Amino acid sequence: SYFPRRINDVLVWKNSNECRQNQDSFDDLLAKATERLSATYDALPGNPTPKDLRFFHLRDLRARNESDYSTLASFRAVIIMPYEV
């Protein structure tokens, strides 16, 4: 069964690690979307609001050798971005 241990953490799975030219723009987009969600979100007791979410890129986890299945399965959610060269 699925039981996330990193309740405030979202994994960003962007397919191509060759396409880094838009990383800053992509991170800004995630930050703005999180801000807007937080402005209108009615959080349930005990649950983190969107402003509490932190985004981690798979590429960075791989660079630190932290991309094993157990680690990937520990995230609250995964955003998968198909991105082909």
N, C-alpha and C positions, 0 to 999 in steps of 0.2 A: 504494500500500500504506500501511497504518497503522503509523506509528512515533512513539509519543509522546515528546516532548522534555521534558515536565514530569512526570517519573516519580513524584514524590510528590504531585502535585496532582490533585484531583478537582473537576470542574465540577458545580455544583448548578444544575439547570435547573428552576426553579419557575415554572410557567406565568404566573401573574398577578402583575404587579408592583404591583398595587393592594392586595394582601393582605399587609400588613407587620405586622399586629398579633401574629402568632405567630412572627416571625423569631427572637427570642431563644430561645423554646422549641424551635424546630426546630434551631437551632445547638447547643443543649444536648443534644438527642437524638442528633445526629451525634457529638458529643464522647463521650457515654456509650457509644454503639455501638462507636466506635473503641477506647475503653478496654477494653471487654469482649473484642473481637476480639484485641487485643494480648495480653491475659492468657493466651489459649489458642493463639495462632498460632505454628506452627513455621515460621519464615522459611527460605526457601531461601537459600543463600549469594549475596550480591550483590543480593538483592531487598529493598526496604524493607518493614518490618513495618507493620501498620496504624497503630501509634502515630506513624509518620513521615508519614502522610498529612495533607495540608492541603486544606481545602475552600474553594472560591471560588464566589461566587454570580454568575450570569449578569448580574443586575441591576447589580452593582458593575462588572463588566467593561464593560457598555454605557455606564455613566456616565463611564468613563474612555476611551471610544472604543477599547476593546481586544476587541471581539467579532467580529472578522472571522473568516472560515472557517479561515484558517491558525492563528490563536490557539486557536480552539475545538478544532480537531483535534489540538492539541499536548498536551492533557490525557491522563493515564493512563486515566481513566474519566469517565463522565458519570452522574449520578443525575438521572433525570427524574421530577419530582413533578407529576402532574396536579392542578391546583388551580383550580377555577372559582369565580367570584363568584356 
